[in-house]
Amino acid sequence: MQKDPLKEQTEYTVLPLDEKDKAILRYIQSNAKATVREIATNVHLSTTPVHERIKRMEDEGVILQYATLLNHSRINKGLMAICYISLKEHNKKSGGKFIKTIQEMPEVIEFYIISGAFDFMLKVVAENMDDYYNFHVNKLGQVDNIAQVQSTFIMGVIKTGQPLIS
């Protein structure tokens, strides 16, 4: 059975976290490559309970993934844009089709359902303005059900990838 991406956004259960869980999360948010032994030393527990706590938080969906943040400009993806999109039709079938199509686009690195004048917000990376134009016209422009697109270009990054547990 396929999950409904629209419904998935609102279904969650808050997992109670104690201070040791939070200490583990704080540590791995700043160093995803840390070993269980390093984490255990930092949070003053032995390795077995740390491993069990991490596994529980992974299984419960608190820890979604481990990631490496890259410098976009150093890998020839120096142009970043925020695209605000509104749809023509607002029903489950057309919304789901739109979401599936956008999720398959590697240029889109973040994708949100939003409120207000637009329905969705995309963070897009490209090599340069020509590359972005190609994405906008030949990929995004070919997607069914888009009523409006507004692009805003990111001129500089001040803060990114910050911890949720501090």
Residue pairs with C-beta under 8 A, 6 or more apart in sequence:
4 92
4 96
5 96
5 99
5 100
5 103
6 92
6 95
6 96
6 99
6 113
9 113
12 61
15 57
15 60
15 61
15 62
17 25
17 57
17 62
17 165
20 43
20 45
20 49
20 53
21 53
21 57
22 165
23 42
23 43
24 39
24 43
24 50
24 53
24 54
24 57
25 57
25 62
25 63
25 163
25 164
25 165
26 163
26 165
26 166
27 34
27 38
27 39
27 42
27 43
28 34
28 39
28 54
28 63
28 66
29 163
29 164
29 165
30 163
31 38
32 66
32 67
32 68
34 42
36 47
36 50
36 51
36 54
37 47
39 50
39 54
40 46
40 47
40 49
40 50
43 50
54 63
57 63
69 160
69 161
72 78
72 80
72 125
76 127
77 125
77 126
77 127
78 127
78 128
79 125
79 126
79 127
79 128
79 129
79 131
79 132
79 153
80 123
80 124
80 125
80 126
80 153
80 154
80 157
81 123
81 124
81 126
81 132
81 151
81 152
81 153
81 154
82 121
82 122
82 123
82 124
82 151
82 152
82 153
82 154
83 121
83 122
83 124
83 136
83 140
83 149
83 150
83 151
83 152
84 114
84 117
84 118
84 120
84 121
84 148
84 149
84 150
84 151
84 152
85 118
85 119
85 120
85 121
85 122
85 146
85 148
85 149
85 150
86 117
86 118
86 119
86 120
86 146
86 147
86 148
87 94
87 95
87 98
87 119
87 120
87 145
87 146
87 147
88 94
88 145
88 146
88 147
89 95
89 145
90 119
94 144
94 145
97 144
97 145
98 120
98 143
98 144
98 145
98 146
99 111
101 143
101 144
102 108
102 111
102 120
102 122
102 143
103 111
105 135
105 139
105 140
107 124
107 125
107 126
107 135
107 139
108 122
108 123
108 124
109 123
109 124
109 125
110 121
110 122
110 123
111 120
111 121
111 122
111 123
112 120
112 121
112 122
113 119
113 120
114 120
114 121
118 148
118 150
124 132
124 135
126 132
126 135
132 151
136 149
136 151
140 146
140 149
